[in-house]
Amino acid sequence: MVAMQIDPILRDISQYLEEAFGNVSEESPEGDYYVLSVIVSGERRTLKVHRNLFIFADVVPGYLRNNDIAGQLERGNVEIAKPLHT
């Protein structure tokens, strides 16, 4: 199995999460998903983003904000398998 190369768009996702929560950690990829973690109210939350999302790299920052991914992480872990309409 070949490890995925970290896509530069992860910087946009990390920046968004840092604005909302402060510290962001990149975890080991899980299959076709990139995994980032944050601490929310003392609990570790994970955001899994399917690598195919990066085909839509130009919409990622707006997608994160429009779908309130930070708010979703406050309630639990989040997985993004495919982008919704933004």
Contacts in CASP RR format, 6 or more apart in sequence:
PFRMAT RR
TARGET T0000
AUTHOR 0000-0000-0000
METHOD contacts of the structure
MODEL  1
MVAMQIDPILRDISQYLEEAFGNVSEESPEGDYYVLSVIVSGERRTLKVH
RNLFIFADVVPGYLRNNDIAGQLERGNVEIAKPLHT
3 29 0 8 1.000
4 29 0 8 1.000
4 31 0 8 1.000
4 32 0 8 1.000
4 34 0 8 1.000
4 51 0 8 1.000
6 26 0 8 1.000
6 34 0 8 1.000
7 34 0 8 1.000
7 51 0 8 1.000
7 54 0 8 1.000
7 57 0 8 1.000
9 54 0 8 1.000
9 57 0 8 1.000
9 60 0 8 1.000
10 26 0 8 1.000
10 34 0 8 1.000
10 36 0 8 1.000
12 57 0 8 1.000
12 60 0 8 1.000
12 61 0 8 1.000
12 64 0 8 1.000
13 36 0 8 1.000
13 47 0 8 1.000
13 49 0 8 1.000
13 60 0 8 1.000
13 64 0 8 1.000
14 24 0 8 1.000
14 26 0 8 1.000
14 36 0 8 1.000
16 61 0 8 1.000
16 64 0 8 1.000
16 65 0 8 1.000
16 69 0 8 1.000
16 70 0 8 1.000
17 24 0 8 1.000
17 36 0 8 1.000
17 38 0 8 1.000
17 47 0 8 1.000
17 70 0 8 1.000
17 73 0 8 1.000
18 24 0 8 1.000
20 38 0 8 1.000
20 70 0 8 1.000
20 71 0 8 1.000
20 73 0 8 1.000
21 38 0 8 1.000
21 39 0 8 1.000
21 40 0 8 1.000
21 70 0 8 1.000
21 73 0 8 1.000
22 38 0 8 1.000
23 38 0 8 1.000
23 39 0 8 1.000
24 36 0 8 1.000
24 37 0 8 1.000
24 38 0 8 1.000
25 36 0 8 1.000
25 37 0 8 1.000
25 38 0 8 1.000
26 34 0 8 1.000
26 35 0 8 1.000
26 36 0 8 1.000
27 35 0 8 1.000
27 36 0 8 1.000
27 37 0 8 1.000
27 46 0 8 1.000
28 35 0 8 1.000
29 35 0 8 1.000
30 48 0 8 1.000
32 50 0 8 1.000
32 51 0 8 1.000
32 52 0 8 1.000
33 48 0 8 1.000
33 49 0 8 1.000
33 50 0 8 1.000
33 51 0 8 1.000
33 79 0 8 1.000
34 48 0 8 1.000
34 49 0 8 1.000
34 51 0 8 1.000
35 46 0 8 1.000
35 47 0 8 1.000
35 48 0 8 1.000
35 49 0 8 1.000
36 46 0 8 1.000
36 47 0 8 1.000
36 49 0 8 1.000
37 44 0 8 1.000
37 45 0 8 1.000
37 46 0 8 1.000
37 47 0 8 1.000
38 44 0 8 1.000
38 45 0 8 1.000
38 47 0 8 1.000
38 73 0 8 1.000
39 45 0 8 1.000
40 73 0 8 1.000
40 74 0 8 1.000
40 76 0 8 1.000
41 74 0 8 1.000
45 73 0 8 1.000
45 74 0 8 1.000
45 76 0 8 1.000
45 77 0 8 1.000
45 78 0 8 1.000
46 77 0 8 1.000
46 78 0 8 1.000
47 69 0 8 1.000
47 73 0 8 1.000
47 77 0 8 1.000
47 78 0 8 1.000
47 79 0 8 1.000
47 80 0 8 1.000
48 77 0 8 1.000
48 78 0 8 1.000
48 79 0 8 1.000
48 80 0 8 1.000
49 79 0 8 1.000
49 80 0 8 1.000
50 79 0 8 1.000
50 80 0 8 1.000
50 81 0 8 1.000
50 82 0 8 1.000
52 82 0 8 1.000
53 60 0 8 1.000
53 80 0 8 1.000
53 82 0 8 1.000
53 83 0 8 1.000
54 60 0 8 1.000
56 63 0 8 1.000
56 83 0 8 1.000
59 83 0 8 1.000
59 86 0 8 1.000
62 86 0 8 1.000
63 83 0 8 1.000
63 84 0 8 1.000
63 86 0 8 1.000
64 70 0 8 1.000
66 86 0 8 1.000
67 84 0 8 1.000
67 86 0 8 1.000
69 78 0 8 1.000
69 80 0 8 1.000
72 78 0 8 1.000
END
